[in-house]
Amino acid sequence: MQRVAATTIVYQLGLLAVCLAWSVACQARDGEAVWNSRCEECHSEASDFAGKYLWYVDGQLQGQHHVVDLDLFLGNHYIPDHEIDIIHQLLTKHANSMQRYHNECAECHAAPGELLEQSLWVTTSGVRVIKSGQDIQEFLSTHMQKGIEKTAYYLQLFTRIAAQAEP
């Protein structure tokens, strides 16, 4: 009789463990699904948003306007506490993505670091084009019809790469 009871208890504990694991797996949401249900309508795809507005610097995800505590901003932006980390991980994955550079520039230009080394000059007052001496912001605003939003993205990209290359 004790053997049957022990077997039943082991079976019930095993079943409970499987049910709990299944429950946790069902509750865990995919970052893309969370983004699509809560953010995409206003902010487009996560990869586009993160590529335009976020940077991963010194182990911290930073926004253009929320440099210090992006998670606090997410919490105040209608994201439930249990989904903040999911969104944060998704955006971190897409921040500093070179995909945008590759889509828009790689057909004609080398990797951004090489382009910076070969064609751009970093000064204390900013980044300039070596051939013309023109300020990069001024140059990019007319180069291949890059608008103000694209100019800001590339200015940040080249400035960040230049800062990483400094000794």
C-alpha positions, 0 to 999 in steps of 0.5 A, spaced: 500 500 500 505 504 501 508 503 494 502 505 491 501 511 495 509 513 494 508 512 486 502 516 486 505 522 489 511 521 485 506 521 479 502 527 481 509 531 483 511 530 476 505 532 473 505 538 477 512 540 475 510 539 467 504 543 468 508 549 472 513 549 466 508 549 461 504 555 464 511 559 465 512 557 457 505 559 455 506 566 459 513 568 457 511 572 450 516 573 445 519 580 444 516 581 437 509 579 439 509 584 445 512 589 441 507 588 435 501 588 440 503 594 444 508 599 440 508 597 433 502 601 431 506 608 433 513 606 433 513 601 427 518 595 427 522 594 433 528 593 428 527 600 425 525 603 431 531 601 435 536 602 429 534 610 428 533 612 436 537 607 440 544 606 442 547 600 446 553 604 449 557 601 455 553 595 457 547 600 457 541 601 452 540 609 451 535 613 447 536 619 444 531 623 450 532 617 455 539 616 456 539 615 463 534 610 465 530 607 459 526 602 463 523 607 467 521 611 461 518 604 458 514 603 465 511 610 464 509 608 457 504 603 458 508 597 458 507 592 464 512 591 469 513 584 467 514 586 459 519 591 460 525 586 460 522 583 454 522 589 450 528 591 453 532 585 450 528 586 444 531 593 443 538 591 445 538 586 440 536 591 434 540 597 437 546 599 433 544 594 428 548 595 422 543 592 418 540 600 416 547 602 414 548 595 409 541 597 406 542 604 405 550 604 404 554 598 403 552 597 395 557 603 394 561 604 401 566 599 405 564 597 412 562 604 416 569 603 420 573 603 413 569 609 411 570 613 417 578 611 416 578 612 409 573 618 407 572 622 414 576 626 418 574 627 426 576 633 429 575 636 436 569 640 432 566 634 429 566 630 423 568 632 416 569 629 409 576 629 407 576 630 400 571 637 401 573 639 408 565 639 408 562 638 415 559 631 415 552 633 417 552 638 411 554 633 406 549 627 409 543 632 408 545 632 400 548 625 399 543 621 396 537 624 398 538 623 406 534 627 410 534 630 416 532 624 420 537 619 416 543 625 417 542 624 425 542 617 425 549 617 420 552 622 424 551 619 431 553 612 427 560 615 425 561 619 431 560 613 436 565 609 431 570 614 431 569 615 439 571 607 439 577 608 435 580 613 439 586 610 444 
